[in-house]
Amino acid sequence: MIRRLLANVAVTDVDRAERWYTGLFGGGPDARPMPGLLEWHLAEGFGVQVWLDPARAGHACVVLEVSDLDTAADDATRAGIDHDGPEPGGGARILQLADPDGNRVVLAGA
């Protein structure tokens, strides 16, 4: 039985990515399982791994549902993360973000 899900995001610079994802998630990584790998545990059983793999960087897309999209947009702005604000999506409003390598992080919610 599957008990855990970790989305994977490849980056070219782990230190730069750590700053960006720390701003997005509101805190630093929960684990550093090995050099070049960071983990954020977002809730029981799921999270995001950010890892050094320059050849694959910039091609990930992670979609996360949030309870309050407007607050998430405000939090992203305060963290220095550029975005165009919430917009209509297919069944939910979305906030499209891109990390420094161009990986997409889409927040969805009401």
Contacts in CASP RR format, 6 or more apart in sequence:
PFRMAT RR
TARGET T0000
AUTHOR 0000-0000-0000
METHOD contacts of the structure
MODEL  1
MIRRLLANVAVTDVDRAERWYTGLFGGGPDARPMPGLLEWHLAEGFGVQV
WLDPARAGHACVVLEVSDLDTAADDATRAGIDHDGPEPGGGARILQLADP
DGNRVVLAGA
3 45 0 8 1.000
4 45 0 8 1.000
4 46 0 8 1.000
5 45 0 8 1.000
5 46 0 8 1.000
5 47 0 8 1.000
6 39 0 8 1.000
6 46 0 8 1.000
6 47 0 8 1.000
6 48 0 8 1.000
6 49 0 8 1.000
7 46 0 8 1.000
7 47 0 8 1.000
7 48 0 8 1.000
7 49 0 8 1.000
7 60 0 8 1.000
7 62 0 8 1.000
8 48 0 8 1.000
8 49 0 8 1.000
8 51 0 8 1.000
8 60 0 8 1.000
9 17 0 8 1.000
9 48 0 8 1.000
9 49 0 8 1.000
9 50 0 8 1.000
9 51 0 8 1.000
9 60 0 8 1.000
9 62 0 8 1.000
9 99 0 8 1.000
9 103 0 8 1.000
10 51 0 8 1.000
10 52 0 8 1.000
10 53 0 8 1.000
10 54 0 8 1.000
10 55 0 8 1.000
10 56 0 8 1.000
10 57 0 8 1.000
10 58 0 8 1.000
10 59 0 8 1.000
10 60 0 8 1.000
10 101 0 8 1.000
10 103 0 8 1.000
11 17 0 8 1.000
11 50 0 8 1.000
11 51 0 8 1.000
11 52 0 8 1.000
11 53 0 8 1.000
11 54 0 8 1.000
11 57 0 8 1.000
11 58 0 8 1.000
11 99 0 8 1.000
11 100 0 8 1.000
11 101 0 8 1.000
11 103 0 8 1.000
12 52 0 8 1.000
12 54 0 8 1.000
12 57 0 8 1.000
12 101 0 8 1.000
13 52 0 8 1.000
13 100 0 8 1.000
13 101 0 8 1.000
14 36 0 8 1.000
14 38 0 8 1.000
14 50 0 8 1.000
14 51 0 8 1.000
14 52 0 8 1.000
16 100 0 8 1.000
17 38 0 8 1.000
17 50 0 8 1.000
17 99 0 8 1.000
17 100 0 8 1.000
17 101 0 8 1.000
18 28 0 8 1.000
18 29 0 8 1.000
18 38 0 8 1.000
18 50 0 8 1.000
20 81 0 8 1.000
20 99 0 8 1.000
20 100 0 8 1.000
21 28 0 8 1.000
21 29 0 8 1.000
21 38 0 8 1.000
21 40 0 8 1.000
21 48 0 8 1.000
21 50 0 8 1.000
21 99 0 8 1.000
22 28 0 8 1.000
22 29 0 8 1.000
23 76 0 8 1.000
23 79 0 8 1.000
23 80 0 8 1.000
23 81 0 8 1.000
24 76 0 8 1.000
24 79 0 8 1.000
24 81 0 8 1.000
24 97 0 8 1.000
24 105 0 8 1.000
25 40 0 8 1.000
25 42 0 8 1.000
25 48 0 8 1.000
26 75 0 8 1.000
26 79 0 8 1.000
27 40 0 8 1.000
28 40 0 8 1.000
29 38 0 8 1.000
29 39 0 8 1.000
29 40 0 8 1.000
29 50 0 8 1.000
30 39 0 8 1.000
30 40 0 8 1.000
30 41 0 8 1.000
31 38 0 8 1.000
31 39 0 8 1.000
31 41 0 8 1.000
32 38 0 8 1.000
32 39 0 8 1.000
33 39 0 8 1.000
36 51 0 8 1.000
36 52 0 8 1.000
37 49 0 8 1.000
37 50 0 8 1.000
37 51 0 8 1.000
37 52 0 8 1.000
38 49 0 8 1.000
38 50 0 8 1.000
38 51 0 8 1.000
39 47 0 8 1.000
39 48 0 8 1.000
39 49 0 8 1.000
39 50 0 8 1.000
40 47 0 8 1.000
40 48 0 8 1.000
40 50 0 8 1.000
41 47 0 8 1.000
42 48 0 8 1.000
42 64 0 8 1.000
48 62 0 8 1.000
57 101 0 8 1.000
57 102 0 8 1.000
57 103 0 8 1.000
58 99 0 8 1.000
58 101 0 8 1.000
58 102 0 8 1.000
58 103 0 8 1.000
59 103 0 8 1.000
60 103 0 8 1.000
60 104 0 8 1.000
61 103 0 8 1.000
61 104 0 8 1.000
61 105 0 8 1.000
61 106 0 8 1.000
62 103 0 8 1.000
62 104 0 8 1.000
62 105 0 8 1.000
62 106 0 8 1.000
63 106 0 8 1.000
63 107 0 8 1.000
63 108 0 8 1.000
64 105 0 8 1.000
64 106 0 8 1.000
64 107 0 8 1.000
64 108 0 8 1.000
65 92 0 8 1.000
65 107 0 8 1.000
65 108 0 8 1.000
65 109 0 8 1.000
66 72 0 8 1.000
66 107 0 8 1.000
66 108 0 8 1.000
66 109 0 8 1.000
67 109 0 8 1.000
67 110 0 8 1.000
68 109 0 8 1.000
68 110 0 8 1.000
69 86 0 8 1.000
69 93 0 8 1.000
69 94 0 8 1.000
69 95 0 8 1.000
69 107 0 8 1.000
69 108 0 8 1.000
69 109 0 8 1.000
69 110 0 8 1.000
70 86 0 8 1.000
72 95 0 8 1.000
72 107 0 8 1.000
73 83 0 8 1.000
73 85 0 8 1.000
73 86 0 8 1.000
73 95 0 8 1.000
73 107 0 8 1.000
76 83 0 8 1.000
76 95 0 8 1.000
76 97 0 8 1.000
77 83 0 8 1.000
81 97 0 8 1.000
83 95 0 8 1.000
83 96 0 8 1.000
83 97 0 8 1.000
84 96 0 8 1.000
85 95 0 8 1.000
86 93 0 8 1.000
86 94 0 8 1.000
86 95 0 8 1.000
87 93 0 8 1.000
87 94 0 8 1.000
87 95 0 8 1.000
87 96 0 8 1.000
88 94 0 8 1.000
89 108 0 8 1.000
92 108 0 8 1.000
92 109 0 8 1.000
92 110 0 8 1.000
93 108 0 8 1.000
93 109 0 8 1.000
93 110 0 8 1.000
94 106 0 8 1.000
94 107 0 8 1.000
94 108 0 8 1.000
94 109 0 8 1.000
95 106 0 8 1.000
95 107 0 8 1.000
95 108 0 8 1.000
96 104 0 8 1.000
96 106 0 8 1.000
97 104 0 8 1.000
97 105 0 8 1.000
97 106 0 8 1.000
97 107 0 8 1.000
98 104 0 8 1.000
98 105 0 8 1.000
99 105 0 8 1.000
END
